[in-house]
Amino acid sequence: MSRLIDVKGIGPKTLGKLNNQGIKTVNDLLFSFPMKYETHEISTLEQKEIDETITLVAKVYKKPKIFFIRKNLDKLSVQVEIDKVIFYVHIFNRRFLSKALQPGVEIVITGKFLNNFGSFTASNIVLKKNYKPGIVPVYGFKDIKESTSRKMIQEILSFDYRLNETLPSFLLEKHEIPNINDLINKIHNPKAYEDIAISRKRIIYEELLNFAVKIEALKKLNQSVITIEKKYDITIVKDFIKTLPFVLTQDQQLATNDIFRDLKSNKQMNRLLQGDVGSGKTIISVIASLAVVTAKSQVAIMAPTLVLAKQHYETFTSYLSSYGVKIRLLTSEMKLSERKHIADSIKNNQVDIIIGTHALIQENIDFHNLGFIVIDEQHRFGVKQRKELRLKGATPDILLMSATPIPRTLAISIYQDIDLSFIKEKPIGRKPIITDIISYEKLDELLEKIKPELDKFHQVYFICPKILDSETSAKVSVEELTNILKLKIGSNYHIDTLHGKMKEEEKTATLNKFYNNETNILISTTVVEVGVNIKNATVMIIINADSFGLAQLHQLRGRIGRDSYQSYCYLVVDDILEANERLNIMKETNDGFLISEYDLSIRGPGEVFGKVQSGIPAFKMANLINDKAILEQAFEDARIIMSSKDTESMKLRNKAIKSIESYNLD
């Protein structure tokens, strides 16, 4: 059995669906591990507790009712009975179950009693006759039934399909982990949870070992790059810091000192500056840029969006124009003649600091003497884009900045050849943002709650996950929410919209009106995630908040609370039961590093930051936060492999070296 099409149960349609998900061979299918396992175990009503997941057998007492909350969002409610105890069961977007849920039919319900024992919010309802106890793998293949997925895998396993071992034998013995064929059988067909545990250990270890070998190979290939020491004018720099209308926090001072030590060194700076939202990274880049300009070198600052680039241009100009620093903005939206004029100015050393978007890496941009590069929101750029900017100078010092915090332990593991600076402190006077999770059903109550803020002439953001309405999606669009708000409160407040499909001049005009408080409510997509700094905005309402990652939610929340006013963030969801567990940390803390660490622990770095942008590989099971101990062991073994001369180690080492060119690490 060498081809997928030869597997019983895989016809042309299923084959096409598998191919579309990157599964092209039998090996690919076997290495598509279950995304989770369900333990089908029934409890009794006596075991119930508030807000604890439980599975119960119940009998339908009355026919279900369907409630339509909005387009593509409905709620099925049905009365059930267990041992003469009658209560309601609610489940979202399952109205197709209504015909099967006739009085007297036995069903199995899984979910929680959220507030009291008279109302049960279900995550799943299945007919008792279709319920199967035991450990059941769940694969999550798109458009393929779980039963079909399990049958495909079991069909291959029944033929005793054999795989070649991929780990050195001495490591299998050292860590007491199963060989590749035992692994495949246990992971897809576990008899007990011990089978899953030992299989996960092998998969996680192997993924982290391959990662560690690549890191070690990369470190060997990267030679120290010598650069020219920056002989900056410390008197001018100190004078500038004294004129600031605020005092730098201790973290800002430490980060600034780190950067200045790099500038004075003849070793090329390669530093990542991580700071939480609103922690004050930009002023550090301003101070460093001024120093480099006094050393007669040019500075390039690249931002991922036009909005952020413009904000940086305004910030740098307001701080440095009185020092005679020549600053220009370069974006692809400018007229060709204007871009050519700026390009000539850069080449002829008539510009000290150039700020822009991807336009900075165009072929016709040549620097006279590029000495310092700042890449803001660095994880939004691909490795190739970052390298293209680096090549604009001989050996320019490089400062990467990110407001999406990576916990220190993870950052050190990933960026072993990059120096790290962290800013955790917020500027004095900032208040923690009060955050709450709200059901969409209570939108009217929420609108009443924000009116006092609007009546104080403060401003409100509404964030939607998509621009236009859709018949097939249950997510609320900018278009749909605009119609709703105009109908409910539009007569009293000025509402405007913003999204990525608008022309740049339209976006600029909309933002300017919001900056000038001509707009009370801005309904937007995530285009405002970075680069928008409106101190008068005190409320952030994120619709379908459960469709965003936690790190992104924290970034969005960071658009408010940028002054001394008390600010409020409301995360609006369709299904409180599903959302609460993951989103609760947003209520508990404003610390971006804690939120990021939690997000990474449940999703993994590849999902949080994006594989291409972050340079972090997408693991099937390994998690660089949760599996820290295994990661340390993997690095220890990787160093042994790098120096070993046995055939198995050399094969692993050579594979890592060959893959480095396409590997997403700077």
C-alpha positions in Angstrom: 0.0 0.0 0.0 2.1 2.9 -1.3 -0.6 5.3 -2.4 -3.4 7.0 -0.6 -5.9 6.1 -3.4 -5.1 2.4 -2.6 -6.5 2.8 1.0 -10.0 1.5 1.4 -12.4 4.4 2.1 -10.3 7.0 0.2 -12.0 7.8 -3.0 -11.2 10.7 -5.5 -13.2 13.3 -3.5 -11.6 12.4 -0.1 -8.2 12.2 -1.8 -8.7 15.7 -3.1 -9.7 17.0 0.4 -6.6 15.4 1.9 -4.3 16.8 -0.8 -5.7 20.3 -0.1 -4.6 19.9 3.5 -1.0 18.9 2.5 -1.6 15.2 2.9 -0.2 13.6 -0.2 1.2 10.2 0.9 0.4 7.4 3.3 3.3 8.6 5.5 1.7 12.1 5.6 -1.6 10.6 6.8 0.1 8.5 9.5 1.9 11.6 10.7 -1.3 13.6 10.9 -1.7 12.9 14.6 -5.0 13.4 16.5 -5.6 17.0 17.5 -7.2 15.7 20.7 -8.8 12.7 22.3 -12.3 12.5 23.8 -12.9 10.4 26.8 -16.4 9.1 26.5 -17.4 8.5 30.1 -20.8 9.1 31.5 -21.4 10.7 35.0 -24.4 10.8 37.3 -26.4 13.9 38.1 -25.1 13.6 41.7 -21.6 14.4 40.5 -22.6 17.8 39.0 -20.9 21.0 40.0 -21.3 24.6 38.8 -18.9 25.5 35.9 -17.5 22.0 35.6 -17.7 19.9 32.4 -19.8 16.8 32.8 -21.4 14.2 30.5 -24.9 13.0 31.4 -27.6 10.7 29.9 -30.9 12.5 29.8 -34.4 12.0 28.3 -36.0 14.7 26.2 -39.0 16.0 28.1 -40.5 18.5 25.6 -39.9 19.4 22.0 -37.0 21.8 21.5 -37.4 25.5 20.7 -35.2 27.5 18.3 -34.2 31.1 19.1 -32.7 33.2 16.3 -30.2 35.7 17.9 -29.0 37.1 14.6 -28.1 35.9 11.1 -26.1 32.6 11.3 -26.4 32.5 15.1 -29.2 30.5 16.7 -29.8 28.7 20.0 -31.6 25.4 20.5 -33.2 25.0 23.9 -34.8 21.7 25.1 -36.2 20.5 28.4 -34.7 17.2 29.6 -35.3 14.9 32.5 -32.9 12.9 34.6 -34.3 10.9 37.5 -37.4 13.1 37.6 -35.2 16.3 37.7 -36.2 18.6 34.8 -33.9 21.3 33.4 -33.2 23.2 30.2 -30.3 22.4 27.9 -29.0 25.1 25.5 -26.7 24.7 22.5 -25.7 27.1 19.8 -26.0 26.6 16.0 -27.4 23.0 16.3 -31.0 23.6 15.2 -30.6 20.6 12.8 -30.9 18.4 15.9 -34.5 19.6 16.6 -36.2 16.8 14.6 -34.3 14.1 16.3 -34.9 15.5 19.8 -38.5 14.2 20.3 -40.0 13.6 23.8 -38.8 10.3 25.2 -35.6 10.1 23.2 -32.5 9.3 25.2 -29.5 11.6 24.5 -26.0 12.2 25.9 -25.2 15.8 26.8 -21.7 17.2 27.4 -21.3 20.7 28.9 -21.6 22.8 32.0 -24.2 24.1 34.5 -22.9 27.7 34.3 -24.9 29.7 36.9 -27.5 27.3 38.4 -28.7 23.7 38.1 -31.8 24.7 36.1 -29.9 25.6 33.0 -27.2 23.5 31.2 -25.1 24.9 28.4 -24.0 22.1 26.1 -21.0 21.8 23.9 -22.3 18.5 22.4 -25.5 16.5 22.1 -25.6 13.0 20.7 -28.2 10.3 20.6 -27.5 7.7 23.2 -27.7 4.9 20.6 -24.7 6.6 18.7 -22.6 7.2 21.8 -19.4 5.1 22.1 -17.5 5.0 25.4 -13.7 4.9 25.6 -10.8 6.9 24.2 -11.6 8.3 20.8 -9.1 10.2 18.6 -10.3 13.4 17.0 -8.4 14.4 13.8 -10.1 17.6 12.7 -9.5 17.1 8.9 -11.5 19.8 7.0 -14.7 18.5 5.4 -14.0 14.9 6.3 -16.1 13.1 8.9 -14.3 11.9 12.1 -15.6 8.4 11.5 -14.1 8.4 8.0 -10.8 9.7 9.3 -10.6 7.0 11.9 -11.5 4.3 9.4 -8.7 5.5 6.9 -6.0 5.3 9.6 -7.2 2.0 11.0 -7.2 0.5 7.4 -3.5 1.4 7.0 -2.6 0.1 10.4 -4.3 -3.2 9.7 -1.8 -3.8 6.9 1.2 -3.6 9.3 2.6 -0.6 7.4 6.3 -0.2 8.4 8.2 3.1 8.6 12.0 3.8 8.7 13.4 4.9 12.1 14.3 8.6 12.2 16.1 8.8 15.6 19.5 7.5 16.5 19.2 4.2 18.5 21.3 5.6 21.4 18.7 8.3 21.9 15.8 5.8 21.9 17.5 3.9 24.7 18.6 7.0 26.6 15.1 8.4 26.9 13.2 5.1 26.9 10.9 6.2 24.1 9.1 3.9 21.5 10.5 3.2 18.1 8.7 4.9 15.1 6.3 2.0 14.4 5.2 1.4 18.0 4.6 5.2 18.2 2.3 5.2 15.2 0.2 2.3 16.5 -0.1 3.8 20.0 -0.9 7.4 19.0 -3.7 6.4 16.6 -5.1 3.4 18.5 -4.5 4.0 22.2 -5.7 1.4 24.6 -5.0 3.5 27.7 -3.8 7.1 28.4 -0.4 5.7 29.1 -0.1 4.9 25.3 -0.9 8.5 24.5 1.6 9.9 27.1 4.5 7.8 25.8 3.7 8.5 22.2 3.5 12.3 22.9 6.8 12.1 24.7 8.5 10.7 21.6 6.8 13.1 19.1 7.6 16.2 21.3 11.2 15.1 21.9 11.8 14.4 18.2 10.3 17.8 17.1 12.4 19.7 19.6 15.5 17.7 18.8 15.2 18.6 15.1 14.6 22.2 16.1 17.6 22.2 18.4 20.0 20.6 15.9 19.0 23.3 13.4 19.7 26.0 16.0 23.1 24.5 16.8 24.0 24.2 13.1 22.9 27.7 12.5 25.1 29.0 15.4 28.1 27.2 13.9 27.5 28.6 10.5 27.0 32.2 11.7 30.4 33.8 12.1 30.8 37.0 14.1 30.3 40.1 11.9 32.6 43.1 12.6 31.2 46.6 12.2 32.4 50.1 12.7 32.1 51.5 16.3 29.7 54.4 16.4 31.4 57.4 17.9 28.3 59.3 18.8 28.1 62.7 20.7 27.0 61.7 24.2 26.5 65.3 25.2 23.8 65.8 22.6 22.1 62.6 23.6 22.1 63.5 27.3 20.8 66.9 26.5 17.9 65.4 24.5 17.0 63.0 27.3 16.8 65.9 29.8 14.4 67.7 27.6 11.9 64.8 27.5 8.5 65.7 29.2 8.7 62.5 31.3 11.3 60.4 33.1 12.3 57.1 31.5 11.3 54.1 33.5 14.0 51.8 34.9 13.3 49.2 32.2 13.7 51.9 29.5 17.0 53.1 31.0 18.3 49.5 31.1 17.3 48.9 27.5 18.8 52.2 26.3 22.1 51.3 28.1 22.1 47.9 26.4 21.8 49.5 22.9 24.5 52.1 23.6 26.9 49.4 24.7 26.2 47.7 21.3 26.8 50.9 19.4 30.2 51.4 21.1 31.2 47.9 20.2 32.8 46.7 16.9 30.6 43.7 17.0 27.4 44.1 14.9 24.4 44.8 17.1 21.7 42.2 16.7 19.2 43.0 19.5 15.5 42.3 20.0 13.7 44.9 22.1 10.5 43.5 23.6 8.0 45.7 25.3 4.4 45.4 26.3 1.8 47.5 24.6 2.3 51.2 25.6 5.6 50.5 27.5 7.6 53.1 25.6 9.7 51.3 23.0 9.5 54.1 20.4 11.3 56.7 22.5 14.2 54.3 23.0 14.6 54.0 19.2 14.4 57.8 18.9 17.3 58.2 21.4 19.4 55.5 19.7 18.7 57.0 16.3 19.8 60.5 17.4 23.1 59.0 18.7 23.7 57.2 15.4 23.0 60.5 13.4 25.6 62.3 15.6 28.0 59.6 14.6 27.5 60.6 10.9 25.6 57.5 9.9 22.1 57.0 8.4 19.2 55.3 10.1 16.4 53.3 8.5 13.2 52.5 10.4 10.8 50.0 8.8 7.2 49.5 10.0 4.7 46.9 8.7 1.8 49.4 8.1 1.4 52.8 6.6 -0.5 53.9 9.8 2.5 52.9 12.0 5.1 54.4 9.7 3.2 57.7 9.7 3.0 57.7 13.4 6.7 57.0 13.7 7.4 59.9 11.3 5.3 62.3 13.4 6.9 61.1 16.6 10.5 61.3 15.3 9.9 64.7 13.7 8.3 66.2 16.9 11.3 65.1 19.0 14.2 65.6 16.7 13.4 68.5 14.3 14.9 71.0 16.7 18.2 69.1 16.6 18.5 69.6 12.9 17.9 66.0 12.1 16.7 65.5 8.5 13.8 63.0 8.6 11.8 61.7 5.6 8.9 59.3 5.1 8.9 56.8 2.2 5.9 54.6 1.3 4.8 52.9 -1.8 1.6 55.0 -1.8 3.6 58.1 -2.7 3.9 59.4 -6.3 6.7 57.9 -8.3 8.4 61.4 -8.7 8.3 62.0 -5.0 9.7 58.5 -4.2 12.5 59.1 -6.8 13.4 62.4 -5.2 13.5 60.8 -1.7 15.6 58.0 -3.0 18.1 60.5 -4.5 18.2 62.3 -1.2 19.0 59.1 0.7 21.8 58.2 -1.8 23.3 61.6 -1.6 23.3 61.7 2.2 20.7 64.4 2.4 18.5 62.3 4.7 19.6 61.3 8.3 16.6 59.1 9.2 14.3 57.5 6.7 11.1 56.0 7.9 8.9 53.7 5.8 7.1 50.5 5.0 8.2 47.8 2.6 9.2 50.6 0.2 12.5 50.8 2.0 13.6 47.4 0.6 13.0 48.3 -3.1 16.0 47.8 -5.4 16.3 51.5 -6.2 16.9 52.5 -2.6 20.6 53.0 -1.9 22.0 54.4 1.3 25.0 56.6 1.5 26.1 55.2 4.9 23.4 53.1 6.6 24.6 52.5 10.1 21.5 51.6 12.1 18.3 49.7 11.3 15.2 49.6 13.4 12.5 47.1 12.4 9.3 47.6 14.4 6.8 44.8 14.9 9.5 42.6 13.5 7.4 39.4 13.6 5.2 40.9 10.9 8.0 40.8 8.4 9.3 37.6 6.7 12.9 36.6 7.1 13.6 37.6 3.5 12.3 41.1 4.0 14.4 41.7 7.1 17.5 40.4 5.2 16.9 42.7 2.2 16.9 45.7 4.5 20.1 44.5 6.2 21.8 44.3 2.8 21.2 48.0 2.2 24.3 48.7 4.4 27.7 47.2 4.9 27.3 45.8 8.4 24.6 48.0 10.0 23.6 47.6 13.6 20.1 46.1 13.9 17.4 46.7 16.5 14.3 44.6 16.2 11.2 45.7 18.2 8.1 43.9 19.1 5.0 44.7 21.2 3.9 41.0 21.0 5.9 39.8 24.0 7.7 36.4 23.9 8.4 35.1 27.4 12.2 35.4 28.3 12.7 31.6 28.4 11.2 31.1 24.9 13.0 34.1 23.5 16.3 32.8 24.7 15.6 29.4 23.3 14.7 30.7 19.9 17.0 33.7 19.5 20.2 32.2 20.9 22.3 34.4 18.6 20.3 37.6 19.4 20.7 39.8 22.4 17.5 40.6 24.3 16.2 43.6 26.1 12.8 43.7 27.9 10.5 46.5 28.9 7.7 45.5 31.3 7.0 48.7 33.2 4.3 51.0 32.0 4.7 54.8 32.1 3.6 56.4 35.4 -0.1 57.2 35.7 -1.5 54.5 33.5 -4.5 52.6 35.0 -5.1 48.9 34.4 -7.8 48.3 31.8 -11.0 46.8 33.2 -11.9 43.8 31.0 -15.1 41.7 30.9 -16.6 38.9 28.7 -20.1 39.6 27.4 -22.6 37.5 25.5 -23.7 38.9 22.2 -27.3 38.4 23.5 -26.5 41.3 25.9 -25.4 43.8 23.3 -28.2 46.2 24.1 -27.1 46.2 27.8 -23.5 46.8 26.7 -24.5 49.8 24.6 -26.2 51.3 27.6 -23.1 50.7 29.7 -20.8 52.7 27.4 -23.1 55.7 27.0 -21.6 57.4 30.2 -18.1 57.3 28.5 -19.5 58.7 25.3 -21.3 61.5 27.2 -17.9 62.4 28.8 -16.8 63.0 25.1 -14.5 59.9 25.3 -14.3 57.7 22.3 -15.1 54.0 21.6 -13.6 51.4 19.3 -15.7 48.5 18.0 -13.6 45.7 16.4 -15.1 43.2 13.9 -13.3 40.1 12.4 -14.4 40.8 8.9 -15.4 43.7 6.6 -18.5 42.6 4.7 -21.6 40.7 5.6 -21.8 37.0 4.5 -24.6 34.5 4.2 -22.3 31.6 5.2 -20.4 33.1 8.1 -21.7 33.6 11.6 -19.1 36.3 12.4 -20.2 39.9 12.6 -18.9 42.2 9.9 -18.1 45.9 10.0 -21.0 46.4 7.6 -23.5 44.5 9.8 -22.4 46.1 13.0 -22.5 49.6 11.5 -26.2 49.0 10.5 -27.0 47.7 14.0 -25.4 50.6 15.8 -26.8 53.3 13.6 -30.2 51.9 14.2 -29.8 51.6 18.0 -27.6 54.7 18.9 -26.7 56.4 15.7 -29.0 59.4 16.2 -27.0 60.5 19.3 -23.4 59.7 18.3 -21.2 60.1 15.2 -20.2 56.6 13.9 -17.5 55.9 11.3 -15.9 52.8 9.8 -12.3 51.8 9.0 -10.9 48.7 7.2 -8.1 47.5 5.1 -10.0 47.6 1.7 -10.3 51.4 1.9 -7.9 53.7 0.0 -5.1 55.1 2.0 -6.4 58.6 1.7 -9.8 57.4 3.0 -8.1 55.6 5.9 -6.1 58.7 6.8 -9.1 61.0 6.6 -11.1 58.6 8.9 -8.3 58.3 11.4 -7.8 62.1 11.4 -11.5 62.6 12.3 -11.1 60.1 15.1 -7.9 61.8 16.3 -9.7 65.1 16.3 -12.7 63.7 18.2 -15.1 64.4 15.4 -16.0 60.7 15.5 -17.4 59.2 18.7 -17.5 55.5 17.6 -15.0 53.9 15.2 -16.1 50.5 13.9 -13.0 48.8 12.5 -11.2 45.6 11.6 -7.8 44.8 13.1 -6.2 47.5 10.9 -6.0 49.6 14.2 -4.0 46.9 16.0 -0.8 48.8 15.8 0.1 52.5 15.2 -3.0 54.1 16.4 -2.5 56.3 19.5 -5.7 58.1 20.5 -5.5 59.0 24.2 -9.1 60.0 24.4 -10.4 56.6 23.5 -11.5 54.7 26.7 -13.6 51.8 25.5 -12.7 48.9 23.3 -15.4 46.4 22.3 -14.2 43.4 20.3 -17.0 41.4 18.6 -16.5 37.6 18.1 -13.5 38.0 20.4 -13.1 34.2 20.5 -12.0 34.3 16.9 -8.8 36.2 17.8 -5.7 35.0 19.5 -5.0 36.2 23.0 -1.9 38.1 21.9 -3.8 39.9 19.3 -6.6 40.7 21.7 -4.1 42.2 24.0 -2.6 44.3 21.2 -6.1 45.6 20.3 -6.9 46.3 24.0 -3.6 48.3 24.0 -5.3 51.0 21.7 -7.0 52.3 24.9 -5.7 53.1 28.4 -3.1 55.4 26.8 -3.7 58.2 29.3 -4.8 58.6 32.9 -8.4 57.9 32.2 -10.0 54.6 33.4 -10.5 52.4 30.3 -12.7 49.4 29.6 -12.5 46.5 27.2 -15.4 44.2 26.5 -14.9 40.9 24.7 -18.2 39.9 23.0 -18.8 36.3 22.2 -21.6 34.1 20.9 -20.9 31.2 23.2 -19.8 32.1 26.7 -19.2 28.4 27.6 -16.6 27.9 24.9 -15.0 31.3 25.2 -14.7 31.7 29.0 -12.0 29.2 29.6 -9.5 30.7 27.1 -10.5 34.4 27.4 -10.6 34.6 31.2 -6.9 35.5 31.4 -7.8 38.8 29.7 -10.0 39.6 32.7 -7.3 38.6 35.2 -4.3 40.5 33.9 -3.0 43.4 31.8 0.5 41.9 31.7 1.2 41.1 28.0 4.0 38.8 28.9 1.7 36.6 31.1 -1.0 36.6 28.4 1.6 35.8 25.7 2.9 32.9 27.7 -0.6 31.5 28.3 -1.4 31.9 24.6 1.8 30.2 23.6 1.1 27.3 26.1 -2.3 26.6 24.5 -1.6 27.4 20.8 2.1 27.3 20.2 4.4 30.0 18.8 3.7 29.2 15.1 0.0 29.9 15.5 0.5 33.0 17.8 3.1 34.8 15.7 2.7 33.1 12.3 5.2 30.6 11.0 6.7 32.7 8.2 6.7 36.0 10.1 8.1 34.7 13.3 10.7 32.3 12.1 9.3 29.7 14.5 8.5 26.3 13.2 5.0 24.9 13.4 5.2 21.8 15.6 2.6 19.1 15.6 2.7 18.6 19.3 5.7 20.3 20.9 5.2 23.5 22.8 8.2 25.6 23.6 6.5 26.9 26.8 5.0 23.7 28.2 7.8 21.4 27.1 10.7 23.5 28.5 12.4 20.6 30.2 12.3 18.5 27.1 13.6 21.4 25.1 16.6 21.7 27.4 17.3 18.0 27.0 17.0 18.3 23.2 19.6 21.1 23.1 21.9 19.0 25.2 21.5 16.0 22.8 21.8 18.3 19.8 25.2 19.5 20.9 26.2 15.8 21.2 24.9 15.1 17.7 26.9 18.1 16.3 30.1 16.6 17.4 29.3 12.8 17.0 30.7 10.9 14.0 28.2 7.9 14.0 26.1 7.6 10.8 22.8 8.3 12.5 24.0 11.6 14.0 25.7 12.7 10.8 22.5 12.1 8.9 20.5 14.3 11.3 23.2 17.0 11.3 23.5 17.1 7.5 19.7 17.3 7.2 19.7 20.3 9.5 22.5 22.1 7.6 20.8 21.6 4.2 17.5 23.0 5.5 18.9 26.1 7.1 18.6 28.2 3.9 14.8 27.6 3.8 14.4 27.5 7.6 12.5 30.5 9.0 15.1 31.7 11.5 17.2 34.9 11.0 
